[in-house]
Amino acid sequence: MLKKLSGWLLLATTGMAFAEAKLEVSVEPASKALKENIEAYIGDLEDRDAEALRRYERAVKAQVEQASQALGYYHAEISTEVVEGDKPTLKVKVQRGQPVRLGVVNIEVRGPAAELKAFQFEPEPKLEPGARLDHSLYEGRKSDIQNAALRLGFFQGKFIEHALVIDPAANLADIHLVFDSGPRYLLGEVFFNDDSKINQDLLQRLVPFKAGEPYNSARVAKLTQNLQETGYFADVRVDASDKNASSTHIIPVQVTALPAKPRTMGVGFGYSTDVGVRGRFSWERHRVNRAGHKYGFDAELSAPRQNVTTWYQIPLTSPLSDHLRFFGGYERRELIDADTERATLGLQWQKQVKWDWQRIVGLRYEQEKFDFGGNTKKRTTEFLMPSVVFSKLKSDSPLDPSHGYRAQLDVRMAREGFLADADLVYVNALVKGLTTVADRHRFLGRFEIGAIDSNNYDKVPPSMRFFAGGDQSIRGYAFETLSPRDAEGNRIGGRYLLATSAEYQYGITDKWRVATFVDHGNSVDSWSDSMKTSAGIGVRWVSPIGPLRLDYAQPINDKDKGWRIHFSIGLELLRVS
């Protein structure tokens, strides 16, 4: 009997020990801000029982008083009560009283910093005379001034006056913040360690500032970023401390850059209903010599497409955004009704121009063997093509952006008789956009248009002709099945391309979304030819390797074709231009 009784007592004690205590806070007159601040100050009551809560009451009252005063309520009347039960409850009642309000507000920056925009803060109504005192706003403005000073090189700056004078009896508080910036420090020469294995001249071209410019921590951070992005270094340390400054307030910049391993490899995989399993392999030697030359190769494998490209790259004026690349490659593609083999040799000059646009000027020679239907002897064509590509990508996240866009224009030309079997003008333009409203509502748009002009279209190889249909084109149709046909019924690709899409996604959770969309376009030989339209629904999952997409699409024009499922996972593989 005693054993049973002790067991029950132990069980009851254990149950009481693990009962979660509750906190109830009421404020009169009601103030959501004060209530939330009190709850934040008290925190979690955890598994305290009623007796522990009673012992905790005194500490709670002190916390409530601090939380109230932080928001300007210096006359708050505080009462507490512990209510026993299955979940013991601590009730806190606050009569907040009249708040302390701001009287004199003097916030001033003196010295050279006063002329800078960073120290000219936007008016804050809650820091003006008559506003309720909020300690966090005072401390916040003080921190803003200090942080701006350190960020912009005013290392001798100090508050010659910083006081928050409170008179609870009069319900008034005065703010006095006077900051003397002192002189602004300057960035001096940049020195690199001798064992960086890169020419000093090349490294200096990566410095985003000139000696004698005013100090700015963003410029120092940009130097670190530039060096890291080259791929030359495993570790980069930039020392621009004011402790090393001269008597004239010039800071020498010392960079220690440790060389990276000269070679890296990359492997990637993906899947889509368009091409099945896709694999990509890359190999790169980051540093061939002290001039920063690079070389490598890329391979891309899928059932309908296999290609390998090798390249050699030489940095020019600006190593990160200006370089010359020589390349050669081989590609084999199996289209629905065509087989093609293409060999490429060329060079291109890539440079970042105004407004962050990438400009690629190139000259490439292509020789391609192809046939349609597999019933004819393979034809061979050659084209020497000067080209220019303009592209821009802006995104707030590389993996799953909420806002951003991509734009690209590709123009190629050839002249019959100059290592070309026909006159040719090829133009393709692509614009994609994405925006998110109220966190959950995502709107996506895509517009692609292309055209080919040639005096002998039969000589234009399949790799340059236009095909539509598939995951990234007109959903509801199989991959590259939308195309003009020849007399034997083979899909041979069109002279023109139009592919547009409008999509809406709704976020159910942070990782899951539902979608609805409409696609429109076709590959045609004349703009008067009919276009295709499809519509459907889909599901999106933001996986660790990128969005997984499952779409269910129905052609509107060809309802007899029925619904088609499109599925893809993994990052999009980069196309070799």
C-alpha positions in Angstrom: 0.0 0.0 0.0 2.8 2.4 1.0 4.6 1.5 -2.3 1.4 2.4 -4.3 0.9 5.6 -2.4 4.5 6.7 -2.8 4.3 5.9 -6.5 1.2 8.1 -6.9 2.9 10.9 -5.0 6.0 10.6 -7.2 3.8 10.7 -10.3 1.9 13.7 -9.0 5.1 15.5 -8.1 6.6 14.7 -11.5 3.4 16.0 -13.2 3.6 19.2 -11.3 7.3 19.7 -12.0 6.7 19.5 -15.7 3.5 21.6 -15.8 4.1 24.6 -18.1 3.5 27.8 -16.3 1.5 30.5 -18.0 2.0 34.3 -18.1 -1.0 36.7 -18.5 -0.2 40.4 -18.9 -2.9 43.1 -19.0 -2.3 46.8 -19.5 -4.7 49.6 -18.7 -5.2 51.7 -20.7 -4.4 49.1 -23.4 -1.0 49.4 -25.1 0.1 46.6 -27.4 3.7 47.8 -27.5 4.0 47.9 -23.7 2.3 44.5 -23.3 4.7 42.9 -25.8 7.7 44.6 -24.2 6.8 43.3 -20.7 6.4 39.8 -22.1 9.8 40.0 -23.8 11.4 41.2 -20.5 9.9 38.4 -18.4 10.5 35.7 -21.0 9.5 32.0 -20.6 8.3 30.9 -17.2 9.3 27.4 -18.1 8.1 24.7 -15.7 7.9 26.7 -12.5 5.2 25.5 -10.1 3.0 27.9 -8.1 5.4 28.1 -5.2 8.3 28.9 -7.5 6.2 31.6 -9.2 5.5 33.2 -5.8 9.2 33.4 -5.1 9.7 34.8 -8.6 7.2 37.6 -8.2 9.6 40.2 -6.8 12.0 39.7 -9.8 9.0 39.9 -12.2 7.9 43.3 -10.7 11.4 44.6 -11.3 11.4 43.4 -14.9 8.0 44.9 -15.5 9.2 48.2 -14.1 12.2 48.2 -16.4 10.1 47.2 -19.4 7.7 50.1 -18.7 10.4 52.7 -18.1 12.1 51.7 -21.4 8.9 52.9 -23.2 8.6 56.1 -21.1 6.1 54.8 -18.4 7.8 55.9 -15.1 4.6 55.9 -13.1 3.3 52.4 -13.8 1.4 50.7 -11.0 2.2 47.0 -11.0 0.5 44.1 -9.3 1.0 40.4 -9.6 -1.0 37.3 -8.7 -0.3 33.6 -8.8 -3.2 31.4 -9.7 -2.8 27.7 -8.9 -4.1 24.9 -11.2 -2.9 22.3 -13.7 -1.0 25.1 -15.3 -0.1 27.6 -12.7 -0.6 31.2 -14.0 1.3 34.4 -13.2 -1.0 37.3 -13.8 0.6 40.8 -14.2 -1.6 43.9 -14.2 -0.2 47.3 -15.1 -1.8 50.7 -14.8 0.6 52.5 -17.1 -0.1 56.1 -16.1 1.0 59.1 -18.0 4.2 58.7 -20.0 7.3 60.8 -19.9 7.5 62.9 -23.0 10.5 64.5 -24.8 11.2 68.2 -24.0 14.5 69.4 -25.5 15.9 67.2 -28.3 19.4 68.3 -29.4 21.1 65.8 -31.8 24.0 67.4 -33.6 27.0 66.2 -35.6 30.0 68.6 -35.8 33.2 68.5 -37.9 33.7 67.3 -41.5 31.1 64.5 -41.1 28.3 67.1 -40.8 28.5 67.6 -44.5 28.0 64.0 -45.4 24.6 62.5 -46.3 25.2 59.5 -44.1 25.0 61.8 -41.0 22.0 63.7 -42.2 19.3 61.5 -40.8 15.7 61.5 -41.9 13.3 63.2 -39.4 12.0 60.8 -36.8 8.6 61.9 -35.4 9.2 59.7 -32.3 12.4 61.7 -31.5 10.8 65.1 -31.6 9.6 67.3 -28.7 6.3 66.1 -27.3 6.8 62.4 -28.4 6.7 59.7 -25.8 10.1 58.7 -24.5 11.5 55.5 -25.9 14.9 54.6 -24.7 15.6 52.3 -27.7 15.2 55.2 -30.1 17.7 57.2 -28.2 20.2 54.4 -28.1 19.5 53.6 -31.7 20.3 57.1 -32.9 23.5 57.1 -30.8 24.5 53.8 -32.4 23.7 55.0 -35.9 26.1 58.0 -35.5 28.8 55.8 -34.1 28.5 53.1 -36.8 28.5 55.7 -39.6 31.6 57.3 -38.2 33.5 53.9 -38.1 32.2 53.0 -41.5 33.4 56.2 -43.1 36.7 56.6 -41.4 36.1 59.1 -38.6 38.1 57.0 -36.1 38.7 59.9 -33.7 35.0 60.8 -33.5 33.5 61.0 -30.1 30.4 62.3 -28.2 31.3 65.5 -26.4 27.8 65.4 -25.0 25.5 62.4 -24.6 22.9 62.5 -22.0 19.3 61.4 -21.5 18.0 63.6 -18.7 14.7 62.4 -17.2 12.5 64.2 -14.7 9.8 61.7 -13.8 8.0 64.3 -11.6 7.6 66.6 -14.5 7.1 63.8 -17.0 9.8 65.3 -19.2 13.0 64.0 -20.7 15.7 66.0 -22.6 18.1 64.4 -25.1 21.5 65.9 -25.7 23.7 64.1 -28.3 26.6 66.1 -29.7 29.1 64.2 -31.8 32.5 65.7 -32.9 33.7 63.6 -35.9 37.3 64.7 -36.0 39.3 64.3 -39.2 38.4 61.7 -41.8 41.0 59.1 -42.5 42.2 58.3 -46.0 43.0 55.0 -47.8 46.7 54.7 -48.7 48.7 52.4 -51.0 47.7 48.7 -51.2 50.5 46.2 -50.6 50.3 42.5 -51.4 52.4 39.7 -50.0 55.1 38.5 -52.2 54.0 34.8 -52.3 50.6 35.5 -53.9 52.0 34.1 -57.1 50.2 36.7 -59.2 51.7 39.8 -60.8 51.4 42.9 -58.7 50.1 44.8 -61.7 47.2 42.4 -62.1 46.4 42.6 -58.3 46.4 46.4 -58.4 43.8 46.3 -61.1 41.5 44.6 -58.6 41.7 47.4 -56.1 38.4 49.4 -56.2 39.8 52.6 -54.9 42.8 55.0 -55.4 45.3 56.0 -52.8 44.2 59.2 -51.1 40.5 58.4 -51.3 38.5 58.9 -48.1 38.1 55.7 -46.0 35.0 53.7 -46.6 34.6 50.2 -45.2 32.5 49.2 -48.2 35.5 49.8 -50.5 37.7 47.7 -48.3 35.1 44.9 -48.3 34.9 45.2 -52.1 38.6 44.6 -52.3 38.3 41.4 -50.4 35.4 40.3 -52.5 37.2 41.0 -55.8 40.2 39.0 -54.7 38.1 36.1 -53.6 36.1 36.0 -56.8 39.2 35.6 -59.0 39.6 32.0 -57.9 43.3 32.6 -57.4 43.3 32.5 -53.6 42.2 30.2 -50.9 42.2 32.9 -48.2 42.3 36.7 -48.3 42.9 39.0 -45.4 42.8 42.7 -45.7 44.3 44.9 -42.9 43.1 48.5 -43.1 43.3 49.4 -39.4 43.5 53.0 -38.3 46.1 51.8 -35.8 48.6 51.7 -38.7 47.7 55.2 -39.9 50.3 57.9 -40.4 50.4 61.2 -38.7 48.5 62.6 -41.7 45.7 60.0 -41.1 46.6 57.9 -44.1 46.0 54.2 -43.7 48.2 51.8 -45.6 46.3 48.7 -46.8 48.1 45.4 -46.3 46.7 42.3 -48.1 47.7 38.8 -47.3 46.5 36.4 -50.1 47.2 32.7 -49.9 47.2 30.9 -53.2 44.4 28.4 -53.9 44.9 24.9 -55.2 45.6 25.4 -58.9 42.8 23.0 -60.0 39.1 22.4 -59.2 36.5 20.0 -60.4 32.7 20.3 -60.4 29.9 17.8 -60.9 26.2 18.4 -61.2 23.1 16.5 -62.0 19.5 17.3 -62.8 16.3 15.7 -64.2 13.5 16.9 -66.4 10.8 15.3 -68.6 12.4 17.2 -71.5 15.8 15.5 -71.6 15.7 13.0 -68.7 18.8 12.8 -66.5 21.3 15.5 -67.1 24.9 15.6 -65.9 27.6 18.3 -66.0 31.3 18.0 -65.4 33.7 20.9 -65.2 37.5 21.1 -64.6 39.4 24.4 -64.3 43.0 25.4 -63.7 42.7 28.8 -62.0 46.3 30.0 -62.3 48.4 29.0 -65.3 51.0 31.8 -64.7 51.6 35.0 -62.8 49.6 36.9 -65.4 46.5 35.1 -64.1 45.6 33.0 -67.2 43.1 30.2 -66.8 42.0 27.2 -68.8 39.5 24.3 -68.4 36.8 22.3 -70.0 33.1 21.6 -69.5 31.1 18.5 -70.5 27.3 18.2 -70.5 25.6 14.9 -71.0 21.9 14.0 -71.5 20.1 11.5 -73.8 19.4 14.1 -76.5 22.6 16.2 -76.1 26.2 15.6 -75.5 28.9 18.3 -75.7 32.4 19.1 -74.5 34.1 22.5 -74.6 37.6 23.5 -73.8 38.8 27.1 -73.3 41.7 29.3 -72.4 41.1 32.7 -70.8 43.3 35.8 -70.5 42.4 38.7 -68.1 42.4 42.2 -69.5 42.0 45.6 -68.0 39.7 44.5 -65.3 40.3 40.8 -64.5 36.8 40.1 -63.1 34.8 41.8 -65.8 37.1 42.0 -68.8 38.7 39.0 -70.4 39.5 37.3 -73.7 38.6 33.6 -74.1 39.6 31.1 -76.8 37.4 28.0 -77.1 36.7 24.9 -79.1 34.1 22.2 -78.7 32.1 19.3 -80.1 28.4 18.7 -79.7 26.0 15.9 -80.7 22.3 16.4 -80.6 19.4 14.1 -81.3 16.2 16.1 -82.1 12.8 14.5 -82.7 13.4 14.1 -86.4 17.1 15.2 -86.8 20.6 14.1 -85.8 23.4 16.7 -85.8 27.1 16.9 -85.0 28.8 20.3 -84.6 32.4 21.3 -84.2 33.1 24.9 -83.0 36.2 27.0 -82.8 36.4 30.7 -81.8 37.2 33.5 -79.5 35.2 36.0 -77.5 35.8 39.2 -75.6 33.6 39.6 -72.6 33.4 42.9 -70.8 31.0 44.5 -68.3 29.6 47.7 -69.6 27.2 50.4 -68.3 24.4 49.5 -65.9 26.0 46.0 -65.2 25.3 44.7 -68.7 27.6 41.9 -69.9 28.8 42.4 -73.5 30.3 39.5 -75.4 31.8 40.2 -78.8 32.9 37.0 -80.6 34.0 35.3 -83.8 33.3 31.6 -84.2 33.6 29.0 -86.9 31.1 26.2 -86.9 31.0 23.1 -89.0 27.9 20.9 -88.7 26.7 17.6 -90.1 23.0 16.9 -90.0 20.1 15.0 -91.6 16.3 14.9 -91.2 14.4 11.7 -90.8 17.5 9.5 -90.9 16.8 8.6 -94.5 19.1 11.0 -96.2 22.8 11.4 -96.5 24.2 13.8 -93.9 24.7 17.3 -95.1 27.7 19.4 -94.0 27.6 23.2 -93.6 30.1 25.7 -92.4 29.6 29.2 -91.0 32.1 31.8 -89.8 30.1 34.2 -87.7 30.9 37.4 -85.9 28.5 37.8 -83.0 27.5 40.1 -80.1 25.6 39.1 -77.0 24.2 41.5 -74.4 23.0 40.0 -71.1 22.0 41.0 -67.6 21.0 39.1 -64.6 19.7 40.7 -61.4 18.4 38.7 -58.5 18.1 38.9 -54.8 19.0 35.3 -54.3 20.9 32.8 -56.5 18.9 29.8 -55.5 15.3 31.0 -55.0 14.9 34.7 -55.7 11.8 36.6 -54.8 12.6 39.5 -57.2 14.7 39.7 -60.2 15.0 39.6 -64.0 17.1 38.2 -66.8 17.6 39.8 -70.2 19.6 38.7 -73.2 20.1 39.6 -76.8 22.0 37.3 -79.2 22.9 38.5 -82.7 25.0 36.4 -85.2 25.9 37.1 -88.8 27.6 35.4 -91.7 28.5 36.2 -95.3 28.4 33.7 -98.1 31.8 33.1 -99.5 33.6 34.1 -96.3 33.9 30.6 -94.9 30.1 30.5 -94.9 27.7 28.5 -97.1 25.0 31.2 -97.0 24.2 34.7 -95.9 22.8 34.6 -92.4 21.4 36.9 -89.8 20.3 35.3 -86.5 18.6 37.3 -83.7 17.2 35.9 -80.4 15.9 38.0 -77.5 14.8 36.7 -74.1 13.4 38.5 -71.1 12.3 36.8 -67.8 10.9 38.6 -64.8 9.8 37.7 -61.3 8.3 39.7 -58.4 6.7 38.8 -55.1 3.9 40.7 -53.4 3.1 40.3 -49.7 5.6 37.4 -49.3 3.2 34.7 -50.7 2.1 36.0 -54.1 4.7 35.4 -56.9 4.3 36.6 -60.5 6.5 35.3 -63.3 6.7 36.3 -66.9 8.7 35.2 -69.9 9.0 36.5 -73.4 11.3 35.1 -76.1 11.4 36.0 -79.7 13.8 34.9 -82.5 14.2 35.3 -86.2 16.5 34.0 -89.0 17.1 35.7 -92.3 19.1 33.8 -95.0 19.4 33.6 -98.7 19.5 29.8 -98.5 17.6 28.5 -95.5 18.3 24.9 -96.4 21.9 25.5 -95.5 21.0 26.7 -92.0 21.8 23.8 -89.6 19.3 22.5 -87.0 21.4 23.9 -84.1 20.5 27.4 -85.2 16.8 26.8 -86.2 14.0 27.3 -83.7 12.0 24.6 -82.0 9.3 25.1 -79.3 7.6 22.9 -76.7 8.7 21.6 -73.3 9.4 22.6 -69.7 11.0 25.9 -70.6 8.9 26.8 -73.6 5.3 25.9 -74.4 4.2 23.4 -71.7 1.6 20.9 -72.8 3.7 19.9 -75.7 6.7 17.5 -75.7 10.3 18.9 -75.9 11.0 20.6 -79.2 8.0 19.1 -81.0 6.5 22.4 -82.2 8.1 23.0 -85.5 7.4 23.3 -89.2 7.6 20.0 -91.2 9.1 19.1 -94.5 7.4 17.1 -97.3 8.2 13.8 -95.4 6.7 15.1 -92.2 10.0 15.6 -90.4 10.2 18.5 -87.9 12.9 20.7 -89.4 12.8 23.8 -87.2 11.4 27.2 -87.9 12.6 30.6 -89.1 10.8 32.4 -86.3 10.1 31.8 -82.6 7.7 33.2 -80.1 7.4 31.8 -76.6 5.6 33.7 -73.9 4.4 32.7 -70.4 2.6 34.2 -67.5 2.6 32.3 -64.2 1.1 32.9 -60.7 2.4 31.1 -57.6 0.9 31.1 -54.2 3.1 30.2 -51.2 1.4 27.7 -49.0 4.4 27.5 -46.7 8.0 28.8 -47.0 9.0 25.8 -49.1 5.8 24.8 -50.9 3.9 26.7 -53.6 1.0 26.0 -56.0 1.0 27.6 -59.5 -1.2 28.3 -62.4 0.1 29.4 -65.8 -0.7 30.2 -69.5 1.9 29.6 -72.3 1.6 30.9 -75.8 3.8 30.7 -78.9 5.2 28.5 -81.6 8.1 27.8 -84.0 6.9 28.9 -87.5 8.2 29.9 -91.0 5.8 32.9 -91.2 4.5 35.2 -88.6 1.0 34.6 -90.1 1.2 30.9 -89.1 -1.0 29.9 -86.1 0.3 30.0 -82.6 -0.3 27.5 -79.8 -1.7 28.2 -76.3 -1.6 26.0 -73.3 -2.7 26.3 -69.7 -2.2 24.3 -66.5 -1.5 24.0 -62.8 1.6 23.0 -60.9 3.4 22.5 -57.6 6.7 23.9 -56.5 9.0 22.7 -53.7 12.1 24.8 -52.8 14.6 22.0 -52.3 18.2 22.5 -51.0 19.4 22.3 -54.6 16.8 24.5 -56.2 13.1 24.5 -57.0 11.4 21.2 -57.9 8.7 21.8 -60.5 5.7 19.6 -61.3 3.3 20.9 -64.0 0.1 19.5 -65.5 -0.6 21.3 -68.8 -3.3 21.1 -71.4 -3.0 22.4 -75.0 -5.9 24.8 -75.8 -5.6 24.5 -79.6 -5.0 20.8 -79.6 -7.3 19.4 -76.9 -7.1 15.9 -78.5 -3.5 15.7 -77.3 -4.7 15.6 -73.7 -2.9 16.7 -70.5 0.9 16.5 -70.3 3.0 16.2 -67.1 6.3 18.2 -66.9 8.7 17.6 -64.1 12.2 19.0 -63.4 14.5 19.2 -60.4 17.9 20.7 -59.8 19.7 23.8 -61.0 19.4 24.7 -64.7 22.6 23.6 -66.5 24.5 26.4 -68.1 24.5 26.5 -71.9 27.7 27.0 -73.7 27.2 30.0 -76.0 
